[in-house]
Amino acid sequence: MSTAKPKGARPPEKKIGPFAGGIGVAIWINTVETDAGARQIRSITVAPRRYFDQESNQWKDAPSFRPSDLPALIFALQQAQEYCYTTPLPGDESNPDDDAPGAQKPPF
């Protein structure tokens, strides 16, 4: 598994974590094309739990989380939600992200 970033890869807008086991959340700004033109939206990714495989002598991503991972996941997701609902998108200082409660959504 390569950890090298592709050329021109952009960093996330905000990272929360990593916590124990590598768990964390990243908030990204993406540009989508709509009938009204280009529009920015946010998306959130959850970093997998990491573990060291002694047989292969490598770090790997776990396909699941443990119950003890839930507090960190809940905390990170709550922080991401607060950030998205309270931080306007760049260039749109008038209103927060389109998925905020009560936000007007475009018809697409």
C-alpha positions as CSV (number, residue, x, y, z in Angstrom):
1,M,0.0,0.0,0.0
2,S,1.5,3.3,-1.0
3,T,1.1,6.4,1.2
4,A,2.4,8.8,-1.5
5,K,0.0,11.5,-2.5
6,P,-0.7,12.0,-6.2
7,K,0.8,15.2,-7.7
8,G,-1.5,18.1,-7.3
9,A,-3.4,16.4,-4.4
10,R,-5.0,19.0,-2.2
11,P,-5.2,18.7,1.5
12,P,-8.5,18.6,3.4
13,E,-10.0,21.8,4.6
14,K,-9.9,20.6,8.2
15,K,-8.7,17.5,10.0
16,I,-10.0,16.3,13.3
17,G,-7.7,13.7,14.9
18,P,-5.9,11.4,14.5
19,F,-6.9,9.7,17.7
20,A,-5.8,6.4,19.1
21,G,-5.5,3.8,16.3
22,G,-5.4,6.5,13.6
23,I,-9.1,7.3,13.8
24,G,-10.0,10.7,12.5
25,V,-12.2,12.7,10.3
26,A,-11.3,15.0,7.3
27,I,-13.5,17.7,5.8
28,W,-13.1,18.4,2.1
29,I,-14.3,21.1,-0.2
30,N,-15.4,19.8,-3.6
31,T,-16.6,21.6,-6.6
32,V,-19.6,20.2,-8.5
33,E,-21.2,21.4,-11.7
34,T,-24.9,22.3,-11.6
35,D,-27.3,23.8,-14.1
36,A,-26.6,27.1,-12.3
37,G,-22.8,26.7,-12.7
38,A,-20.0,25.5,-10.4
39,R,-20.8,25.2,-6.8
40,Q,-18.8,24.2,-3.7
41,I,-19.9,21.6,-1.2
42,R,-18.3,19.8,1.7
43,S,-17.8,16.1,2.2
44,I,-16.5,14.2,5.2
45,T,-14.3,11.1,5.3
46,V,-13.7,8.9,8.3
47,A,-10.2,7.5,8.6
48,P,-10.1,3.7,9.3
49,R,-8.7,2.2,12.4
50,R,-5.0,1.2,11.8
51,Y,-3.3,-1.9,13.2
52,F,0.2,-3.4,12.8
53,D,0.1,-6.9,11.2
54,Q,3.0,-8.8,12.7
55,E,2.9,-11.5,10.0
56,S,3.5,-9.0,7.1
57,N,5.3,-6.5,9.3
58,Q,3.1,-3.7,7.9
59,W,0.5,-1.2,9.1
60,K,-2.9,-2.0,7.7
61,D,-6.4,-0.5,7.7
62,A,-9.1,-2.3,9.6
63,P,-12.4,-2.8,7.9
64,S,-14.3,-2.1,11.1
65,F,-14.2,-0.3,14.4
66,R,-14.2,-1.6,18.0
67,P,-16.7,-0.5,20.6
68,S,-13.8,1.4,22.3
69,D,-13.4,3.5,19.1
70,L,-16.9,4.9,19.4
71,P,-16.1,7.8,21.7
72,A,-13.4,9.1,19.4
73,L,-15.6,8.6,16.3
74,I,-18.6,10.3,17.9
75,F,-16.4,13.2,19.1
76,A,-14.8,13.7,15.7
77,L,-18.1,13.5,13.8
78,Q,-19.7,16.0,16.2
79,Q,-16.8,18.4,15.7
80,A,-17.1,18.0,11.9
81,Q,-20.8,18.7,12.1
82,E,-20.3,21.8,14.1
83,Y,-17.6,23.0,11.8
84,C,-19.7,22.5,8.7
85,Y,-22.8,24.1,10.1
86,T,-20.9,27.2,11.5
87,T,-18.2,27.8,8.9
88,P,-19.2,29.4,5.6
89,L,-17.7,28.0,2.4
90,P,-14.9,30.0,1.0
91,G,-16.3,32.8,-1.2
92,D,-19.8,32.4,0.4
93,E,-19.5,34.3,3.6
94,S,-23.3,34.8,3.7
95,N,-24.5,31.3,4.7
96,P,-23.0,28.1,6.1
97,D,-22.7,24.8,4.2
98,D,-25.8,23.7,2.2
99,D,-26.5,20.8,4.5
100,A,-27.1,22.9,7.6
101,P,-30.5,22.6,9.2
102,G,-32.9,25.1,7.7
103,A,-30.5,26.0,4.8
104,Q,-32.1,26.5,1.4
105,K,-31.1,23.8,-1.1
106,P,-30.9,24.5,-4.8
107,P,-33.2,22.5,-7.1
108,F,-30.8,20.0,-8.6
